[in-house]
Amino acid sequence: MKPYRVQGTKIEVLRWRLDYRTSEGEEESLFELDEESTLFRQNILRAEGCTDFMLAQVDTVDVEWIDGIDIGEKRNPMAEADRIYAMGKEAYLAQKNALTVEQQLMLTQLRQQQTIDALILAQLGGIENV
């Protein structure tokens, strides 16, 4: 089970794990966001006949960086969360901070315009002649 989920458009890290035995005797685990949610789920499972509960905090060091990332409206939000997690923190931040093609084009045009302006000013002998 993944130590994160998507709630709305945000990734949430699941910090608590509840191990238990089903009414059929099978060992199961579930992850939750916080201790309160985990205890709430435990009460529901107990009513369903589950036993042998063990509550533990999960080591989330590897996934803390994705907590709170807004993935926007996606057709398959969990697949997007998985893609972000798989790429890793550094690659995600590089992608997030990278300029789009449109932004790169605007920067190129701005630099060209600055060069043209500088050439015009140089030909006119500086600003005082304008």
Buried (B, 14 or more C-beta within 10 A) or exposed (E): EEBBBBEEEBBBBBBBBBEBBBEEEEEEEBBBBEEEBBBEBBEEBEEEEBEEBEBEEBEBEEBEBBBEBEBEEEEEBBEBBBEBBEEEBEEBEEEEEEEEEEEEEEEEEEEEEEEEEEEEEEEEEEEEEE
